[in-house]
């Protein structure tokens, strides 16, 4: 699935990603990838995928190339809880273990596959599913920045030391519906209000660093202000950018047109 946050984490240009979301020629994929297929090979962002769980086997391929080349890189496959019920995820677990690949499966579990709650469609434990393939798994609170950082660091070190794959089962809230326009009637307004007040990773981060005097409120406010300005600038630039030319229609495709 499309991951803007993982793109930002990899250092993909914000202006380029925003332009891609707007379908503009200055986008990272020339405006042809759109909201679900952003990629930037120069940054190691090999491409998002709109098909549930389809990124997992692709990431296995990236991890295999890392292993064959002997580099210290680690491949990371992001997927949601709905992806855990796709057969290709199980196949990817199997490949990753059999080939002892340097890969992390980051499963972001918000409790819903689109509008269907997990308890109606997901049997058993996700961590035990990974462990059934002899893949170590770590269950972590996705609203705790420090816990996620620690768990990811452990998984990265295992991969770089030749220990093979790890699955991170990350519990995260979903503040809005599955898509733009989703009426989101499967949760109450009270549930969402509490979620935003108590399970916001940025609010929790502020509280934690303030408790131990790591950062001042003014420093955090300045970061928020800079981020907001950067996003506003990216949106303005994207709106002003041109759409791809008609000639781009038949470029970068795998068939020839008469």
Phi, psi and omega in degrees: 000163181290132180231097177289326182292320178292328176296316178297317180299328178278356178088017177293139184299127181295318179299318180294320179292318180296319178297325177294320177299327180272000179069036184258158185297335180276005179291164182299335177244026178069019180082006184258349179271325179071202190286340185246003185225037179291137176214154172207092185298332180296334181258003182083010176268098192280354175127132174275169186217132181278356180263127185302124177075358184291342178287338185297309179292329176297319179293327174299320178297319178297318180294324177296319178296322178299315181296317181292325180280342178074026179273174180263014180289161176226132179269141181233125177254117176266136177206164178260179181296328178298329180293336182293343180263007176268140182299327183293336176292317176297319178298322181291320175302315182298312178300314183300321180283315181300319181269000179051058187275147175280078187223147174240128173263107181263104183261111181267103188260106178258008174089355182222138167260102193058252182250008184257124180294146184305321186297344179271346187226346186243114179269146174073200185249134177297320181295322179290332176298313179296317182294336177293339173264011182064033177257122178301142179228147179232125177264130188215149177280113183290349177272357179255100184304318184290322178294318179294317179300317180294315181295317179295320179298319177298318180293320179296315181296321178299314181298316182290336179272004179087014183275358175083203190283160173219146171249130173257118176263101190255117179273118183226148175278158173241108188287333184235181179291178184290333182211164178297123183098355177298122180295341173053046181271001180275001173225149181277155175302327180294319178301314183292325179295313178297319179303314182289332181278326188248343185233041175259120186297327181287321176295316179296322178297314177304313182298316182295313183288332176289323181299327182249012175058041177280323181221151177270154178304320181297324179293317179292321177298322180294321177297314179302317181295318180295319180295315179299318179295319181296319180291317178300319180294320180295320179294316180298316181295321180294318180297328183274346184285153180282157173284160177300147178290162180301329181296340180286347185300322183254008178272150176063034176242166187257016176229160177258137178256141178290000000 
